[in-house]
Amino acid sequence: MLELKDVHTYYGNIHALKGISLKVNDGEIVTLIGSNGAGKTTTLRTIQGLLKPRSGSIKLDDLELHKLPSHQVATHGIAQSPEGRMIFPRMSVMENLEMGAYARSDKDGIGKDLDRVLTLFPRLRERIKQKGGTLSGGEQQMLAMARALMARPRILLLDEPSMGLAPILVDLIFETIVSINKEGTTILLVEQNALMALSIANRGYVLQTGEIILSDTSDNLRNNDEVQKSYLGVV
Amino acid sequence: MNEKMKRGIIIALVAGFVTLLFGGWAVSVAGAIAGMGLGFFLGGKNTEKTIAAAIKAALGPIAVSAGLILVISLLDDLVVATAIGKTPNDPLTMIEVNLVAIISFFAFACLLTATSTLSEKKQRNAQIILLIFVIISFPFVDNFTGLRWTPQIIFALIFTILALGLNIVVGFAGLLDLGYAAFFAIGAYTTGILSSPQHGIFLNFWLVIWIAAAVAGTFGLILGAPTLPLRGDYLAIVTLGFGEIVPVLFKNLIKVTIQEPFTCWIIPAITKLFGASSSLACITFIKDVDLTAGEKGINPIGRPWLPFIGEFQSDNPIPWYFLIIAIILMSVFIIRRLRDSRLGRAWMAVREDELAASQMGIDPVRTKLLAFAMGAMFSGFAGAFYGAYIRAIFPSVFDFSVSIIVLCMVILGGLGNINGVIVGGLVIMSADRLFLPALKDFLAGLLKNTILPALAGNPTLKAAVEQNANPILYRFLLFGLTLVIMMAVRPQGLIPSAQRKAELVGDENEPTEPLTATEG
């Protein structure tokens, strides 16, 4: 469904992505793991159109995403819960969620999805009138995910959903990711917490300094010596 | 002393100040308006259920406040008037104006307090009806009492429209624009060019005002385009530059020549490059046209005309007043609709976080350009009205200070809040146009009749006092001081929008404790 072919992205003169090729099939959870600075967030930003690849192609089915500006990518069924959350701090939770559905015009569908995400994240229902900026870190993460879901994306890009959260909350967030996936949303998950990510994903890619060094099913990756040593902390 | 009493005294002192400055019938008008203000406040605090109980509870502050106004008014008539060299009111008028003041003060204060016992919706309707009554009766009362405030209020309302337009750009979309006066100038000059003897074009005002808005809006787009990649400080500097360029341009567009470029410059330049001489016929469309009349300015500019009223005249401000009220009502209606529309939400999202907004599917380029264009459009209305009302326009009127004053109105009133911006505009402009000149006359009178004779023994001091006791000289000082105090005491503005308030003072929804495991 989503396919990147030999994507090269630069920050000025810095060669951040050195030929990334990856594929996400319909209904999968695919994870992208790697250490700091490996290019995980850059990959997601390139998919979203916030960064332009210098060469290579990004395709959603037959649509060439790399040729579209970022705001149009959003209208083609790709939504991201960004790193650092990027919620609208001065808008209420409700307004944030409404912004998520900005590109849609089906009122009934939006109402249903609102109900759905609030069932998924009951905590947000309690905070519906509160300003986004006054939520706690975990709540902001939920809001960022819920807002992305409001776009009813075909594919949801999640950037470090566990970052800065208490372990108990991380479990909750990952359970929610699984249930979102079961409802039919394809997920591309970027994580530093490789163990957690591999435990829920179908397949995984290992990214190192802008290149993909490994790709396999989650189970195989988890048993791979290199991965165990570098990312899972097994000695 | 409780809060109600305190508020009553503050309102009475303000009304008393107005009375001292203007004298005569001012006490009646100030009394009526103060009564509304106090009644509005007391009504908001009221917890009683029946009308009688509500009024009874409010009677204390009302009576104290009324008494205070009466005392100041009598003081004005008996002591101050002579001190500043005005002829005091004759006793009959004195009784009359004070009686009207006190009765209307009581009536309005009690009436508004009483409305608080109604349901919320009915109370709101009652307030709106009262507001309409005040707006409609104001110029007639003003005319009858001989205060002549209306022309100044019309000025204040012109600037209020500017503030409303700038609020779209700065308040809604968060783009700091320091050159807004440029669009005001463009609106005014469009009107001037299209309806004056300058070019012998005399289009109808009712048509010109729309053309002016459209032209100003187009220039909003033109300014918006190069500023799109800029943010914050950089954007402010570019808009500042634009604001400086436009008046200079209007000052210098006095010999405009438009020639068809190919045969005039391009081909001759090429042939000259090869050493040949060309003798092409150059097509000149316009030659040496005086477009804007430079420093002299354009005048007289055509005035609006309506059946029954005829052409609007300078000596009768009432039609002008109602025209500007109509333009404001239309602007407020359109701006409210814009704010609540998809575009309004996109503005807010771009203001909060441009990257996140574009991830939601909002086109930041289009959104920002539309903010500039819509904002500029309203200054086009203001410019057209200004041109027709003043009849003459000069480039120097539209300088940097206009941009800053309008920006201050927006900030003082409450960034992003439509009602706040209107209040901010009225407060600043009436302070500038109404109170400072009155204060100047007051001080001048006081000096001439009381203080200077007392200082006759010390000529140096006398000269110094005489030269410096003019508040108009301190206009920008007072203005800056107000802003500094305002930013320190109430940074969110007089009537803040809910979002700014949350940001600047923290609202009741404080950050919550982190999620606990049991709730998962």
Interface residues (C-beta under 8 A of the other chain):
Chain A: Q48 L50 P69 S70 H71 Q72 A74 T75 A79 Q80 P82 M86 I87 F88 P89 R90 M91 E95 E98 M99 G100 Y102 A103 P122 R123 R127 K129 Q130 K131 G133 T134 L135 S136 G137 G138 E139 R147 A151 A166 I168 L169 D171 L172
Chain B: R342 R345 A346 M348 A349 E352 D353 L355 A356 A357 S358 Q359 M360 G361 I362 D363 P364 Q499 R500 A502 E503 D507 N509 E510 P511 T512 E513 P514 L515 A517 E519 G520
